[in-house]
């Protein structure tokens, strides 16, 4: 699977300042998530964690969430194609696809069997309860 090319690097900004006409932006693609752009908010309560992740423009069927102990992984397949209608002449078409992924570690293990996910308006909301008995133990130093 192809990875999306990161745009907006320091090198791109340099050319934008030196020769603004030379730097050509794509016709579309703004708002498509890149790995560094999956913004995540994580909140903790006594019972578990709430995670909100921005994944705009991706159908919920193309989003995967996996939980392994205290590691949460998000993966999304990004597809964007130009449509051609009759009587239209295409001067430029940019078709691309790829996948973005992000993983992060929580302080305690998650009860994956009780976890819930909801996707609405480009925001993925995860409710991740803590695994019972997963609290840390303090060792007595002899």
C-alpha positions, 0 to 999 in steps of 0.5 A: 500500500502506498503511503501518502506524501507529506506536504508542507515540509520546510523544503516546500516552504523554502521554495514557496517563499523564493519562487511562489509561482513555481510551487504548484498546489494540488487541485484537491486533497486538503483535509485528507489525513496524513499520519502526523495529522490524525489529531487525537484527544485522550481523556482518562476517568477512574473507569477508563479512557475516552479517545477522539480522533479526527479522520475526516473524509474517510468512510467508517468501513475504511477505518480499523481500530485494534487494541493489544493490552494498553496499545491502541492502533488506528488505521484508515484507508484514504481514497480520493478520485476525480470524477469525469462527466460527459462534455467535460475536458480534464486538464489535470487529474490527481488520483491517489490512495494510501493508508494512514496509521497511528498507535499510542500507549495508554497507562493501563490495559484496556478491556477490549471486549467492552470497548466501543467505537463510534464514527460521526462527522469525521470524528472517531470516538472510542470508549475504552474501559480499563481492564479490572485488576490491571492496576500497578502494584508497589513492590516492598524493598527489602 
